[in-house]
Amino acid sequence: MRRAAVLGGSIAGLLAARVLSDHADEVVVLERDDVAVSGEFGGGQGPRPGVPQGTQMHALLDAGRRRIDHWFPGFSTELVADGAALADTGTDVHSYLDGSLKVLVGGVEMVSATRPFLETHLRRRVLALDNLSQVNGRVQGLAFTGDRVSGVRYAGAAGDDVLSADLVVDATGRASRIAAWLREGGWPEPEMRRVHVDLGYATALFRHPEGPHGVTLAQSLATLPDGRLRLGTLGRVEGDRWIVLVAGYSEDRPGRSMEGFLRRCEEDPAAPFRQLAEDGEPIGEPVTYRHPDNRRRDFHLLDRFPAGLIAVGDTLASFNPIYGQGMSSATMHASCLAACLESGQSLRDPAWSYFKQVRAVVDDAWQTSVLNDLKLPHVTGPRPRGFKVASQLSDLIVKASVTDPVIHRRFLQVAHMLSPAKTLMRPGTLLRAAWAVRKQDTPAADTPLDTAA
Ligand SMILES: Cc1cc2nc3c(=O)[nH]c(=O)nc-3n(C[C@H](O)[C@H](O)[C@H](O)COP(=O)(O)OP(=O)(O)OC[C@H]3O[C@@H](n4cnc5c(N)ncnc54)[C@H](O)[C@@H]3O)c2cc1C
């Protein structure tokens, strides 16, 4: 491959660029925000318009962290040296379900840092690659030659231009215009599936010298007495600060006032949130963000597609952010790209084998998100066949994970994308979960499975 062009220089684009640097003479990342170190958005060190969700809490799950460490050895260590926290589920990551602390089990680590901090560190490592460059420009469309994409049209500092490329990777995120670009070239548009979840986020920064309840990261999922489902996450981040997120659905979304933000923390049944509200020192005001829908573009369903084009990251699928799987999914998309390129896929053909592989990754995260989202009373949309049984079984696993270490470990493996979601539906796991829940409900119940922990 002579040149690969990556459209969008955020997490998914940077990861795809890293993989492509092993296979192309030259990789060019086209990014509309001026994220050059001396540019308007200073290397992406603060929130920027192209990534509006960057103001919100972002945790890097273990699957994503491990992959990035593989491509950039020592990446996690470097983040920690610069002030990020590496939290261990066996000690300082506390998960609460309706105020009950889940049994601690180790083996899973996650990075807690602000999103701009993560992105800046990743960009620094990517741009250090010899054959890689970043161009500040807004992509306007694709250039086609015969039945393939041969480049990209963009508006840069010197005016409109065309960058020729053997492979174009769309990483422009959930609002990608790829469907319109394909239509302009006479190609069919991928179908977009949406599930309207109407989720509201608010994130604020705090100082808290001690750290609430000795945690590095705490997550709380709570059903309030009136049935509303709320989520809270807090974590230590660079600069000796704490990032705190509160989230709710539909009319229950959080507002912009610090007073209301603190009230929600006080109402949370998990102790670290109440402690933070009581003696944390707010830095600035909360910033809100609205996530209207989950969406995915089903490229694998198309019957015609040009060669020389693929999509990664949120362009492929963007799901409910409360699961924190977006950045880790992007690492998996980059792995699929690496696998296809290593298997010698010809650039003369459409990338069907890539779309087939990546579909499995998207399906897994999508099903986890959508199965839980469809349980929410305000979420409409066709419930898939077997939905009722599947949702009862997933509730069983979640409930059992509060007290049973084996179930909690398996749950964490899936939540952190280290194992596929279907592993939780194995008969042995379900049986064990049923025993654990029975034991919760009747504490004296004798469980022969205890010894297997
Ligand atoms: C509220 C919220 C919280 C989240 N929390 C987490 C979390 O805790 N953990 C996690 O892993 N994930 C989280 N995510 C998901 C995560 O933000 C994304 O999955 C991740 O950023 C990967 O996205 P991306 O690189 O595909 O797209 P984006 O990050 O959206 O980036 C798209 C890039 O393309 C550029 N661009 C767009 N159009 C053009 C154009 N025409 N020309 C040139 N450049 C263009 C943009 O400037 C931007 O840089 C969260 C998402 C939301 C909404």
The ligand as a MOL file (V3000), in Angstrom:
LIG
                    3D

  0  0  0     0  0            999 V3000
M  V30 BEGIN CTAB
M  V30 COUNTS 53 58 0 0 0
M  V30 BEGIN ATOM
M  V30 1 C -21.1890 10.9100 26.8740 0
M  V30 2 C -20.2450 9.8650 26.3700 0
M  V30 3 C -19.4290 9.1840 27.2600 0
M  V30 4 C -18.5750 8.1890 26.7980 0
M  V30 5 N -17.8210 7.5000 27.7050 0
M  V30 6 C -16.9840 6.5380 27.2630 0
M  V30 7 C -16.1560 5.8040 28.1830 0
M  V30 8 O -16.2250 5.9780 29.4100 0
M  V30 9 N -15.3160 4.8660 27.6770 0
M  V30 10 C -15.2510 4.6100 26.3300 0
M  V30 11 O -14.4690 3.7480 25.9160 0
M  V30 12 N -16.0080 5.2810 25.4480 0
M  V30 13 C -16.8650 6.2320 25.8690 0
M  V30 14 N -17.6260 6.9180 24.9570 0
M  V30 15 C -17.5120 6.6060 23.5110 0
M  V30 16 C -16.2970 7.3240 22.8870 0
M  V30 17 O -16.4240 8.7250 23.0400 0
M  V30 18 C -16.1540 6.9720 21.3930 0
M  V30 19 O -16.5210 5.6630 21.1630 0
M  V30 20 C -14.6980 7.1750 20.9640 0
M  V30 21 O -14.3880 8.5350 21.0330 0
M  V30 22 C -14.3570 6.6820 19.5500 0
M  V30 23 O -14.9360 7.5240 18.6630 0
M  V30 24 P -14.3840 7.8570 17.1910 0
M  V30 25 O -12.9110 8.1060 17.1780 0
M  V30 26 O -14.9590 6.8540 16.3010 0
M  V30 27 O -15.1780 9.2250 16.9640 0
M  V30 28 P -15.0430 10.6070 17.7020 0
M  V30 29 O -14.2990 10.4880 18.9620 0
M  V30 30 O -16.4030 11.1740 17.7660 0
M  V30 31 O -14.1570 11.4590 16.7160 0
M  V30 32 C -14.4890 11.7900 15.3930 0
M  V30 33 C -13.3250 12.6220 14.8380 0
M  V30 34 O -13.5720 12.9170 13.4660 0
M  V30 35 C -13.3430 14.3050 13.2320 0
M  V30 36 N -14.1780 14.6930 12.0890 0
M  V30 37 C -15.5410 14.6340 12.0280 0
M  V30 38 N -15.9490 15.0370 10.7920 0
M  V30 39 C -14.8320 15.3390 10.0880 0
M  V30 40 C -14.6010 15.7980 8.7660 0
M  V30 41 N -15.6070 16.0270 7.9080 0
M  V30 42 N -13.3170 16.0080 8.3760 0
M  V30 43 C -12.2630 15.7790 9.2220 0
M  V30 44 N -12.4340 15.3360 10.4930 0
M  V30 45 C -13.6990 15.1120 10.9180 0
M  V30 46 C -13.7280 14.9730 14.5490 0
M  V30 47 O -13.1750 16.2530 14.6880 0
M  V30 48 C -13.1730 13.9630 15.5540 0
M  V30 49 O -11.8180 14.1950 15.8160 0
M  V30 50 C -18.5080 7.8890 25.4100 0
M  V30 51 C -19.3270 8.5770 24.5090 0
M  V30 52 C -20.2010 9.5320 24.9910 0
M  V30 53 C -21.1060 10.2200 24.0100 0
M  V30 END ATOM
M  V30 BEGIN BOND
M  V30 1 1 1 2
M  V30 2 1 2 3
M  V30 3 2 2 52
M  V30 4 2 3 4
M  V30 5 1 4 5
M  V30 6 1 4 50
M  V30 7 2 5 6
M  V30 8 1 6 7
M  V30 9 1 6 13
M  V30 10 2 7 8
M  V30 11 1 7 9
M  V30 12 1 9 10
M  V30 13 2 10 11
M  V30 14 1 10 12
M  V30 15 2 12 13
M  V30 16 1 13 14
M  V30 17 1 14 15
M  V30 18 1 14 50
M  V30 19 1 15 16
M  V30 20 1 16 17
M  V30 21 1 16 18
M  V30 22 1 18 19
M  V30 23 1 18 20
M  V30 24 1 20 21
M  V30 25 1 20 22
M  V30 26 1 22 23
M  V30 27 1 23 24
M  V30 28 2 24 25
M  V30 29 1 24 26
M  V30 30 1 24 27
M  V30 31 1 27 28
M  V30 32 2 28 29
M  V30 33 1 28 30
M  V30 34 1 28 31
M  V30 35 1 31 32
M  V30 36 1 32 33
M  V30 37 1 33 34
M  V30 38 1 33 48
M  V30 39 1 34 35
M  V30 40 1 35 36
M  V30 41 1 35 46
M  V30 42 1 36 37
M  V30 43 1 36 45
M  V30 44 2 37 38
M  V30 45 1 38 39
M  V30 46 1 39 40
M  V30 47 2 39 45
M  V30 48 1 40 41
M  V30 49 2 40 42
M  V30 50 1 42 43
M  V30 51 2 43 44
M  V30 52 1 44 45
M  V30 53 1 46 47
M  V30 54 1 46 48
M  V30 55 1 48 49
M  V30 56 2 50 51
M  V30 57 1 51 52
M  V30 58 1 52 53
M  V30 END BOND
M  V30 END CTAB
M  END
